[in-house]
Amino acid sequence: MLTLYIGNRNYSSWSLRAWLLMRQAGIDFEDRMVRFSDPEFAATIARLGAPPRVPVLVDDGFVIWDSMAITEYLAERFPQAGIWPAEKRWRARARSICAEMHAGFPALRQALPMNIEAHLPQVGASLSAGAARDVERLVAMWGELRGAHAGTGRFLFGSFSAADACYAPVVSRFATYGVGVPAPIRDYMEAVLDLAAMREWCDAARGEHDFLLDEEPYRQAPD
Ligand SMILES: N[C@@H](CCC(=O)N[C@@H](CS)C(=O)NCC(=O)O)C(=O)O
């Protein structure tokens, strides 16, 4: 039995990555949400033997943490699921861009935290120089990959892969903050946002109403 521990769907970008990947791969699992505001958050995860972060995957009692380690474990556990692109060099490229996301884009992450239920286009209209550089890099990366896989599908490597799961929270951020992008990138964003699993996650996120001030640099707590 596979159990994925996740945080608030509205805010937890790393949880979304693992959850969306598993759903898209058709893996049977249950999710268990631990709210960030739960005073037992750290203790719940610590009891698993993992550092106090989500996502955490438990496979029949064996614990794997960190979204990239979870991705690689799932790719080995479900080799037929097409988690990484089939071709060796594209597989390497997909790993490169996931590593780039995992370790990078600090300005974008700080300026545009994932917040699915918010709509703050004024933020996207006046980005800092650092965040704008990150957006430029993402638009170039996505455009180049989409161009190289034109005609084979709407995702970065044609078919949906771990790379799309990794960038799904960025797509969501661009939507929340109304980041202006060229038409082919809008098409890519639509492909991700239209996935049934993505819609399921976003609907649940919008239903949470669990306003966390620490995650809301642009809004006041509701009365
Ligand atoms: N490198 C980790 C990052 C995980 C992470 O930072 N998760 C955030 C939520 S998106 C978290 O658990 N934060 C809890 C906290 O900071 O207390 C991964 O890829 O899974």
The ligand as an ORCA input file, in Angstrom:
! r2SCAN-3c Opt
* xyz 0 1
  N      13.228     19.471     -1.286
  C      11.945     19.075     -0.738
  C      11.190     20.311     -0.322
  C       9.971     19.975      0.506
  C       9.377     21.220      1.154
  O      10.052     22.232      1.405
  N       8.083     21.133      1.467
  C       7.390     22.219      2.122
  C       5.976     22.334      1.595
  S       5.854     22.688     -0.117
  C       7.227     21.891      3.599
  O       7.017     20.759      3.955
  N       7.287     22.903      4.459
  C       7.007     22.684      5.827
  C       7.732     23.616      6.705
  O       8.580     24.347      6.173
  O       7.470     23.589      7.903
  C      11.173     18.249     -1.796
  O      11.551     18.327     -2.973
  O      10.267     17.494     -1.442
*
